[in-house]
Amino acid sequence: MVNVIWAAMLVIGIVFAMFNGTMEEVNKAVFEGAKEAVTLCIGLISVLVFWLGMMKIAEEAGLLEKLSRLFKPLVSRLFPEVPGNHPAMGYILSNMMANLFGLGNAATPLGIKAMEEMKKLNGGKNEASRSMITFLAINTSSLTLIPTTVLSIRMNYGSANPTEIVGTTLVATICSTVGAIIIDRYFYYKRSRKRKG
Amino acid sequence: MGIVSLISLWFIPVLIGFILIYGTIKKVPAYEKFVDGGKEGIKIAVSLIPYLVGMLVAISVFRASGALDFFMELIRPALEAIGVPPEIAPLAIIRPISGSASLGIMSDIIATYGPDSFIGRLASTLQGSTDTTFYILTVYFGAVGIKKMGDALKVGLLADLVGITAAIVIVTLVFGGGS
């Protein structure tokens, strides 16, 4: 899907320029766009290095584990089909904590392990179980404390106060996660009613 | 709403202090681990370059040709009717589909309108508050061989919609509306 959108943007732009007489601007845009992207990535290094470094300390100190234990009662409630002492629960919790701290790279392998365990719980079927859909919904709504990349881009473009969006992001992400859980529940009850009736 | 700005201001320094104190108490070699983790940051930033080059060139061409203005005028009435600034529409559409693509669009919006403009703040909040539904769906279900996705896609996309709506409402409340 991205492939089509990407190619379409370029092709439509070029065709548009033919009729619009903006070929000169398009020529400039190709090289300026590329240059801008590289400059941006170099600028990203500063914040990413600092933040991933801090998070490594938190991980080694066992902060992630500790938080997992703290949130376990709440999370068990979200996944009624997963027994509390099952390895799936451990992976679900560590995935959520990694996401919370913006460790996307650490979160993905943990999420895949969680999926594997939930598939076992579901008898190895190739069908998504209730807990899998809940897990996915929470993951796609992205509960993140610090939007690292966004912060660094704001700094790059000379924001007077790059961190001013941390609070709004937190509120918005909490809304989307709560929304995801409610929507997920709604579809679950709709499914189970259909099965009964 | 002053409390939200206060949290924004204090959150990062307090978290850094807390992690360092906690790590030191737990006898973690803080500096060494910091360097370890930091190395990963360089890898991520460098691996982003091709994604961003591709996307920013495409957006620049699309905008420079005048096509973007043309399409924005077309959909403007519909978006304004439901309270979405049309400048944010491309980001809201791409966000669930591709993380790196939306990062490119967000940077472009911030470069065009400025990071401290209403549109710039909204784009920042939007980018940080939802994740790439299609990517997560593909990676997680693909990795363990789930073929029947059930309601997963519907739930994910509806949650994105909630996130986008929440971002618009909260940014308007905290930073004031208008563009």
HADDOCK unambig.tbl for C-alpha pairs under 7 A between the chains (distance, minus, plus):
assign (segid A and resid 2 and name CA) (segid B and resid 97 and name CA) 6.79 0.50 0.50
assign (segid A and resid 2 and name CA) (segid B and resid 98 and name CA) 6.69 0.50 0.50
assign (segid A and resid 6 and name CA) (segid B and resid 58 and name CA) 6.64 0.50 0.50
assign (segid A and resid 9 and name CA) (segid B and resid 58 and name CA) 5.86 0.50 0.50
assign (segid A and resid 9 and name CA) (segid B and resid 59 and name CA) 6.85 0.50 0.50
assign (segid A and resid 9 and name CA) (segid B and resid 62 and name CA) 5.70 0.50 0.50
assign (segid A and resid 10 and name CA) (segid B and resid 58 and name CA) 5.04 0.50 0.50
assign (segid A and resid 10 and name CA) (segid B and resid 61 and name CA) 6.27 0.50 0.50
assign (segid A and resid 10 and name CA) (segid B and resid 62 and name CA) 6.15 0.50 0.50
assign (segid A and resid 13 and name CA) (segid B and resid 61 and name CA) 5.64 0.50 0.50
assign (segid A and resid 13 and name CA) (segid B and resid 62 and name CA) 4.28 0.50 0.50
assign (segid A and resid 13 and name CA) (segid B and resid 65 and name CA) 5.41 0.50 0.50
assign (segid A and resid 13 and name CA) (segid B and resid 67 and name CA) 5.88 0.50 0.50
assign (segid A and resid 14 and name CA) (segid B and resid 65 and name CA) 6.85 0.50 0.50
assign (segid A and resid 16 and name CA) (segid B and resid 65 and name CA) 6.04 0.50 0.50
assign (segid A and resid 16 and name CA) (segid B and resid 67 and name CA) 6.12 0.50 0.50
assign (segid A and resid 17 and name CA) (segid B and resid 65 and name CA) 4.73 0.50 0.50
assign (segid A and resid 22 and name CA) (segid B and resid 65 and name CA) 5.34 0.50 0.50
assign (segid A and resid 25 and name CA) (segid B and resid 64 and name CA) 5.57 0.50 0.50
assign (segid A and resid 25 and name CA) (segid B and resid 65 and name CA) 6.73 0.50 0.50
assign (segid A and resid 26 and name CA) (segid B and resid 61 and name CA) 5.16 0.50 0.50
assign (segid A and resid 26 and name CA) (segid B and resid 64 and name CA) 5.50 0.50 0.50
assign (segid A and resid 26 and name CA) (segid B and resid 65 and name CA) 5.80 0.50 0.50
assign (segid A and resid 29 and name CA) (segid B and resid 57 and name CA) 6.71 0.50 0.50
assign (segid A and resid 29 and name CA) (segid B and resid 60 and name CA) 5.18 0.50 0.50
assign (segid A and resid 29 and name CA) (segid B and resid 61 and name CA) 5.39 0.50 0.50
assign (segid A and resid 29 and name CA) (segid B and resid 64 and name CA) 6.45 0.50 0.50
assign (segid A and resid 30 and name CA) (segid B and resid 57 and name CA) 5.18 0.50 0.50
assign (segid A and resid 30 and name CA) (segid B and resid 60 and name CA) 6.81 0.50 0.50
assign (segid A and resid 30 and name CA) (segid B and resid 61 and name CA) 6.27 0.50 0.50
assign (segid A and resid 33 and name CA) (segid B and resid 53 and name CA) 6.81 0.50 0.50
assign (segid A and resid 33 and name CA) (segid B and resid 56 and name CA) 5.05 0.50 0.50
assign (segid A and resid 33 and name CA) (segid B and resid 57 and name CA) 4.35 0.50 0.50
assign (segid A and resid 33 and name CA) (segid B and resid 60 and name CA) 5.76 0.50 0.50
assign (segid A and resid 34 and name CA) (segid B and resid 53 and name CA) 4.79 0.50 0.50
assign (segid A and resid 34 and name CA) (segid B and resid 56 and name CA) 6.53 0.50 0.50
assign (segid A and resid 34 and name CA) (segid B and resid 57 and name CA) 5.62 0.50 0.50
assign (segid A and resid 37 and name CA) (segid B and resid 49 and name CA) 6.67 0.50 0.50
assign (segid A and resid 37 and name CA) (segid B and resid 52 and name CA) 5.31 0.50 0.50
assign (segid A and resid 37 and name CA) (segid B and resid 53 and name CA) 4.93 0.50 0.50
assign (segid A and resid 37 and name CA) (segid B and resid 56 and name CA) 6.32 0.50 0.50
assign (segid A and resid 38 and name CA) (segid B and resid 49 and name CA) 5.94 0.50 0.50
assign (segid A and resid 38 and name CA) (segid B and resid 53 and name CA) 6.79 0.50 0.50
assign (segid A and resid 41 and name CA) (segid B and resid 45 and name CA) 5.61 0.50 0.50
assign (segid A and resid 41 and name CA) (segid B and resid 46 and name CA) 6.62 0.50 0.50
assign (segid A and resid 41 and name CA) (segid B and resid 48 and name CA) 6.78 0.50 0.50
assign (segid A and resid 41 and name CA) (segid B and resid 49 and name CA) 5.96 0.50 0.50
assign (segid A and resid 44 and name CA) (segid B and resid 45 and name CA) 6.07 0.50 0.50
assign (segid A and resid 45 and name CA) (segid B and resid 41 and name CA) 6.41 0.50 0.50
assign (segid A and resid 45 and name CA) (segid B and resid 42 and name CA) 5.60 0.50 0.50
assign (segid A and resid 45 and name CA) (segid B and resid 45 and name CA) 5.57 0.50 0.50
assign (segid A and resid 48 and name CA) (segid B and resid 41 and name CA) 4.75 0.50 0.50
assign (segid A and resid 49 and name CA) (segid B and resid 38 and name CA) 4.01 0.50 0.50
assign (segid A and resid 49 and name CA) (segid B and resid 39 and name CA) 6.54 0.50 0.50
assign (segid A and resid 49 and name CA) (segid B and resid 41 and name CA) 4.34 0.50 0.50
assign (segid A and resid 49 and name CA) (segid B and resid 42 and name CA) 6.21 0.50 0.50
assign (segid A and resid 50 and name CA) (segid B and resid 38 and name CA) 5.99 0.50 0.50
assign (segid A and resid 52 and name CA) (segid B and resid 37 and name CA) 5.14 0.50 0.50
assign (segid A and resid 52 and name CA) (segid B and resid 38 and name CA) 5.38 0.50 0.50
assign (segid A and resid 52 and name CA) (segid B and resid 41 and name CA) 6.10 0.50 0.50
assign (segid A and resid 53 and name CA) (segid B and resid 33 and name CA) 6.74 0.50 0.50
assign (segid A and resid 53 and name CA) (segid B and resid 34 and name CA) 3.87 0.50 0.50
assign (segid A and resid 53 and name CA) (segid B and resid 35 and name CA) 5.94 0.50 0.50
assign (segid A and resid 53 and name CA) (segid B and resid 36 and name CA) 6.65 0.50 0.50
assign (segid A and resid 53 and name CA) (segid B and resid 37 and name CA) 4.09 0.50 0.50
assign (segid A and resid 53 and name CA) (segid B and resid 38 and name CA) 4.35 0.50 0.50
assign (segid A and resid 54 and name CA) (segid B and resid 34 and name CA) 5.69 0.50 0.50
assign (segid A and resid 56 and name CA) (segid B and resid 33 and name CA) 6.01 0.50 0.50
assign (segid A and resid 56 and name CA) (segid B and resid 34 and name CA) 6.13 0.50 0.50
assign (segid A and resid 56 and name CA) (segid B and resid 37 and name CA) 5.17 0.50 0.50
assign (segid A and resid 57 and name CA) (segid B and resid 23 and name CA) 6.31 0.50 0.50
assign (segid A and resid 57 and name CA) (segid B and resid 30 and name CA) 5.90 0.50 0.50
assign (segid A and resid 57 and name CA) (segid B and resid 33 and name CA) 5.68 0.50 0.50
assign (segid A and resid 57 and name CA) (segid B and resid 34 and name CA) 6.07 0.50 0.50
assign (segid A and resid 58 and name CA) (segid B and resid 19 and name CA) 5.76 0.50 0.50
assign (segid A and resid 58 and name CA) (segid B and resid 23 and name CA) 6.54 0.50 0.50
assign (segid A and resid 60 and name CA) (segid B and resid 28 and name CA) 6.65 0.50 0.50
assign (segid A and resid 61 and name CA) (segid B and resid 23 and name CA) 5.00 0.50 0.50
assign (segid A and resid 61 and name CA) (segid B and resid 26 and name CA) 5.82 0.50 0.50
assign (segid A and resid 61 and name CA) (segid B and resid 28 and name CA) 5.99 0.50 0.50
assign (segid A and resid 112 and name CA) (segid B and resid 140 and name CA) 5.51 0.50 0.50
assign (segid A and resid 112 and name CA) (segid B and resid 143 and name CA) 6.68 0.50 0.50
assign (segid A and resid 115 and name CA) (segid B and resid 140 and name CA) 6.84 0.50 0.50
assign (segid A and resid 115 and name CA) (segid B and resid 144 and name CA) 6.76 0.50 0.50
assign (segid A and resid 116 and name CA) (segid B and resid 144 and name CA) 5.83 0.50 0.50
assign (segid A and resid 126 and name CA) (segid B and resid 145 and name CA) 6.25 0.50 0.50
assign (segid A and resid 126 and name CA) (segid B and resid 146 and name CA) 4.44 0.50 0.50
assign (segid A and resid 126 and name CA) (segid B and resid 147 and name CA) 5.44 0.50 0.50
assign (segid A and resid 126 and name CA) (segid B and resid 148 and name CA) 6.42 0.50 0.50
assign (segid A and resid 127 and name CA) (segid B and resid 146 and name CA) 5.56 0.50 0.50
assign (segid A and resid 127 and name CA) (segid B and resid 147 and name CA) 6.03 0.50 0.50
assign (segid A and resid 127 and name CA) (segid B and resid 148 and name CA) 4.60 0.50 0.50
assign (segid A and resid 127 and name CA) (segid B and resid 149 and name CA) 6.41 0.50 0.50
assign (segid A and resid 128 and name CA) (segid B and resid 146 and name CA) 6.25 0.50 0.50
assign (segid A and resid 128 and name CA) (segid B and resid 148 and name CA) 6.01 0.50 0.50
assign (segid A and resid 128 and name CA) (segid B and resid 149 and name CA) 5.25 0.50 0.50
assign (segid A and resid 128 and name CA) (segid B and resid 150 and name CA) 6.05 0.50 0.50
assign (segid A and resid 133 and name CA) (segid B and resid 152 and name CA) 5.16 0.50 0.50
assign (segid A and resid 136 and name CA) (segid B and resid 152 and name CA) 6.94 0.50 0.50
assign (segid A and resid 137 and name CA) (segid B and resid 152 and name CA) 6.97 0.50 0.50
assign (segid A and resid 137 and name CA) (segid B and resid 155 and name CA) 6.24 0.50 0.50
assign (segid A and resid 137 and name CA) (segid B and resid 156 and name CA) 5.18 0.50 0.50
assign (segid A and resid 140 and name CA) (segid B and resid 130 and name CA) 6.55 0.50 0.50
assign (segid A and resid 140 and name CA) (segid B and resid 131 and name CA) 4.91 0.50 0.50
assign (segid A and resid 140 and name CA) (segid B and resid 132 and name CA) 6.19 0.50 0.50
assign (segid A and resid 140 and name CA) (segid B and resid 133 and name CA) 4.98 0.50 0.50
assign (segid A and resid 140 and name CA) (segid B and resid 136 and name CA) 6.65 0.50 0.50
assign (segid A and resid 140 and name CA) (segid B and resid 156 and name CA) 6.03 0.50 0.50
assign (segid A and resid 141 and name CA) (segid B and resid 130 and name CA) 4.74 0.50 0.50
assign (segid A and resid 141 and name CA) (segid B and resid 131 and name CA) 5.57 0.50 0.50
assign (segid A and resid 141 and name CA) (segid B and resid 159 and name CA) 6.35 0.50 0.50
assign (segid A and resid 141 and name CA) (segid B and resid 160 and name CA) 6.48 0.50 0.50
assign (segid A and resid 142 and name CA) (segid B and resid 129 and name CA) 6.41 0.50 0.50
assign (segid A and resid 142 and name CA) (segid B and resid 130 and name CA) 5.19 0.50 0.50
assign (segid A and resid 142 and name CA) (segid B and resid 131 and name CA) 5.20 0.50 0.50
assign (segid A and resid 147 and name CA) (segid B and resid 128 and name CA) 5.35 0.50 0.50
assign (segid A and resid 150 and name CA) (segid B and resid 124 and name CA) 6.01 0.50 0.50
assign (segid A and resid 150 and name CA) (segid B and resid 128 and name CA) 6.68 0.50 0.50
assign (segid A and resid 153 and name CA) (segid B and resid 107 and name CA) 6.65 0.50 0.50
assign (segid A and resid 154 and name CA) (segid B and resid 115 and name CA) 5.70 0.50 0.50
assign (segid A and resid 157 and name CA) (segid B and resid 111 and name CA) 6.47 0.50 0.50
assign (segid A and resid 157 and name CA) (segid B and resid 115 and name CA) 6.50 0.50 0.50
assign (segid A and resid 159 and name CA) (segid B and resid 115 and name CA) 5.26 0.50 0.50
assign (segid A and resid 159 and name CA) (segid B and resid 116 and name CA) 5.89 0.50 0.50
assign (segid A and resid 163 and name CA) (segid B and resid 8 and name CA) 5.98 0.50 0.50
assign (segid A and resid 163 and name CA) (segid B and resid 9 and name CA) 6.59 0.50 0.50
assign (segid A and resid 164 and name CA) (segid B and resid 5 and name CA) 6.19 0.50 0.50
assign (segid A and resid 164 and name CA) (segid B and resid 8 and name CA) 5.32 0.50 0.50
assign (segid A and resid 164 and name CA) (segid B and resid 9 and name CA) 6.62 0.50 0.50
assign (segid A and resid 165 and name CA) (segid B and resid 8 and name CA) 6.71 0.50 0.50
assign (segid A and resid 165 and name CA) (segid B and resid 121 and name CA) 6.59 0.50 0.50
assign (segid A and resid 165 and name CA) (segid B and resid 124 and name CA) 6.92 0.50 0.50
assign (segid A and resid 165 and name CA) (segid B and resid 125 and name CA) 6.13 0.50 0.50
assign (segid A and resid 166 and name CA) (segid B and resid 8 and name CA) 5.00 0.50 0.50
assign (segid A and resid 167 and name CA) (segid B and resid 4 and name CA) 5.11 0.50 0.50
assign (segid A and resid 167 and name CA) (segid B and resid 5 and name CA) 6.26 0.50 0.50
assign (segid A and resid 167 and name CA) (segid B and resid 7 and name CA) 6.02 0.50 0.50
assign (segid A and resid 167 and name CA) (segid B and resid 8 and name CA) 4.75 0.50 0.50
assign (segid A and resid 168 and name CA) (segid B and resid 4 and name CA) 6.87 0.50 0.50
assign (segid A and resid 168 and name CA) (segid B and resid 125 and name CA) 6.36 0.50 0.50
assign (segid A and resid 168 and name CA) (segid B and resid 170 and name CA) 6.24 0.50 0.50
assign (segid A and resid 168 and name CA) (segid B and resid 171 and name CA) 6.34 0.50 0.50
assign (segid A and resid 169 and name CA) (segid B and resid 125 and name CA) 4.76 0.50 0.50
assign (segid A and resid 169 and name CA) (segid B and resid 128 and name CA) 6.04 0.50 0.50
assign (segid A and resid 169 and name CA) (segid B and resid 129 and name CA) 5.41 0.50 0.50
assign (segid A and resid 172 and name CA) (segid B and resid 129 and name CA) 5.75 0.50 0.50
assign (segid A and resid 172 and name CA) (segid B and resid 163 and name CA) 5.95 0.50 0.50
assign (segid A and resid 172 and name CA) (segid B and resid 166 and name CA) 5.13 0.50 0.50
assign (segid A and resid 172 and name CA) (segid B and resid 167 and name CA) 5.03 0.50 0.50
assign (segid A and resid 172 and name CA) (segid B and resid 170 and name CA) 6.91 0.50 0.50
assign (segid A and resid 173 and name CA) (segid B and resid 129 and name CA) 4.38 0.50 0.50
assign (segid A and resid 173 and name CA) (segid B and resid 130 and name CA) 6.45 0.50 0.50
assign (segid A and resid 173 and name CA) (segid B and resid 163 and name CA) 6.40 0.50 0.50
assign (segid A and resid 175 and name CA) (segid B and resid 163 and name CA) 6.37 0.50 0.50
assign (segid A and resid 175 and name CA) (segid B and resid 166 and name CA) 6.35 0.50 0.50
assign (segid A and resid 176 and name CA) (segid B and resid 159 and name CA) 5.68 0.50 0.50
assign (segid A and resid 176 and name CA) (segid B and resid 160 and name CA) 6.72 0.50 0.50
assign (segid A and resid 176 and name CA) (segid B and resid 162 and name CA) 5.34 0.50 0.50
assign (segid A and resid 176 and name CA) (segid B and resid 163 and name CA) 4.24 0.50 0.50
assign (segid A and resid 179 and name CA) (segid B and resid 159 and name CA) 5.80 0.50 0.50
assign (segid A and resid 179 and name CA) (segid B and resid 162 and name CA) 6.24 0.50 0.50
assign (segid A and resid 180 and name CA) (segid B and resid 155 and name CA) 6.65 0.50 0.50
assign (segid A and resid 180 and name CA) (segid B and resid 156 and name CA) 7.00 0.50 0.50
assign (segid A and resid 180 and name CA) (segid B and resid 159 and name CA) 4.66 0.50 0.50
assign (segid A and resid 183 and name CA) (segid B and resid 155 and name CA) 6.12 0.50 0.50
assign (segid A and resid 184 and name CA) (segid B and resid 155 and name CA) 5.84 0.50 0.50
